[in-house]
Amino acid sequence: MPVRKAARVIGGLVAAIAALGMAASAQAQEKKIKIGVIYDLTGPLAGGGSELQYTGAKIMLDSYANKLVEGYKVEAVYADAQSKPDVAINEAIRLIEQEKVDMLLGFFSSAQCVPVAARVEQLKKFMWITTCISSAVLDGKNFKYIFRPQASGDQFGLIAMDFIANNAKAKFGKEPKDLRVAIIHEDGAYGVDVAKGNVAGAKKAGFDVVMKEGYAATAPDLSALVTKLKRARPDVIFHTGYNPDITLMLRQAREQGLKFGALIGHGAGYGVYEKLKEGLGGDVNHFFNVDPISIWLANQKTMDPKLPPVIKAVGEEFDKAKPGIAIRSAHVGMAASNTYVFLTEVLPRAIKKYGGVDPEALRKAALEVDLPEGGTMLGFGVKFHADGPMAGQNERSFPVVIQYIDDKSSVVWPKSQAQREAILPLPAGSTYSNK
């Protein structure tokens, strides 16, 4: 072979090998996981807590924007569910089929979570639920690819009843059987599920349930509900709702002179103190809320030592995004913590042990997460049910009861997490006090 021809062949081979090398290098550099993130950024649910959940998740995802997780770049693609279940379903499908995301994360409303989870499972895609709590999302479904580190709705209802049962005699001067309680709730998947826990807890405690009623969260008038509450004369009202209906009900209760000894809310609208106060002013003083603990209230002494600096960083970023807020909402830390668990426990294990970010790898990695109490910023541990009626649910999660007092929130139940003693019943002079 002539020297020139040989040189050309060799040169071509070198170029081809170099090109292959560059292609391989580029391919290695382009390894990524695309995460579709869905919350309500508009509509009534946005101000009721969903936009704060989005903020918490985004803070955490942004902190990974310039990091590689086992060689993979994390890329988030955001979508607005607009406070509508049909939009949430359509956006989930769009993200999967058009944006080609590897998984979905987020979801505030249980009314959205239930149908979206079923559709995502049908498509055999991985879904990581940071927020919605209805047991109906998972109960009896035996899903393979849907995981929820969050506590479930029945736990919210049960712990609220347990809290009052343990304070009935000391605070109200009544045996539990003589305590009159009312259970009211929005009639979607979220409200129905929490109310189911309330009913079970009331039965266990032996309370006198003088009223149980659901209503549409979009109802323009709740005065008839308030009238029924006045007739029922409850010592304690257990309420599950979103921000607009909570504000409407309590404004009309004030107008109609409804009186009671205590009000226990269950997450969602009750978890956004700024909105409660905006709508009701000082009347929110001494109200209670059931939620996973705020990461800024959790006991850091019993926590994995790597977590307090992360909590501090999340708080600093939130203060930049939302300056001047009196109480950092538990919603922010909830989404940040649950997103962090995915990014630090599930994702690296899926890549390193199971070879990538396909749904099967993510599923296997999620099932191997085994964090003890104190292993998350929310104080609880993480271990998912692998099968059975609540497959995909974190069996180690739990909510707490907090009380709002003078623009501060404090954990009052369970005793293991309590920061102060609860003030019960409502002090004389409070707008709704029956003293």
C-alpha angles and dihedrals in degrees: 000000000000114000094241093051092047090050090052092050092047091045090051092050091049090050092047092049090047090049091050089049092051091047091051090047091049090047090051091049092049096056106126146150115230111210119197108213119198127187135140107267094166135032128047096308093060094070091036092070108290096099089052090051088052089051092053094047092046093050089056096042091047090054087061096046093099097035132086120223106209088330095315126117116222113227121182123204112194129210135182117229089194092217090287127116094213091052090048090054093046092048092049091053092044092052092049100042103031106024090038094221117180094221145351128245134183130028121170105188122067089208086065097037096059098058095033093053091051091050094046091049089050089054089048094236127141119254126190112195114206100176129004111099111192113130087215089075090071109006111122093348098105090206118186102201105034117093132178122188087179123098116261126246098251088058089057092053094045098049092049091056092044090054094053093042090056091050101039098098099034098043107025098029091231137111111245090250089060095048113105113217134181124203116202127169146163107263099237126103092277098051095041092052096049090046089053088058090047091053093048091048092047091052091049092049094043095236122169101245102205096175140013119177141153127208139183112272088219094054111134093210130034098171092113089056090050091050090054090049090052090053092047093053097205122194089209131024119205108200132185116186150117125263102268095048093042091054093045094049095048094045090053090044089056091049092049095044099244111178130194142153101240142358120212116192126192115221124280107071093009089058094063104075095177091058092045091052092043090057101035108022117203092350089088090068110120095011117138131225131194115212141125104289118275108255086232091058099042118113103260093186090072094039131102102273093233091064106065093067089052091051089051092050093049090051092050092050091047092051089054092050096042109023121188100025112147097212123026102230119243086228091072095052092041093061093039093052096045091047090049091054089056094047096046104032110025106030100049092045092050092052099040100038104026102032106246150347103293116131094259093052092048091047094052091046093050092052090055096055107117113173120164124221106296091033094112135048087249091062098243129100130240129238120141127218104246094202142347130077095322100038109166095025120123104243093197099056123109138171127225135213116246130184127212112224123169096337093313131102123215133180110243101169144078098034092230090065100028118129097183141359116275120251106231137204109020108275118254110267095039113127094246099031116131092199 
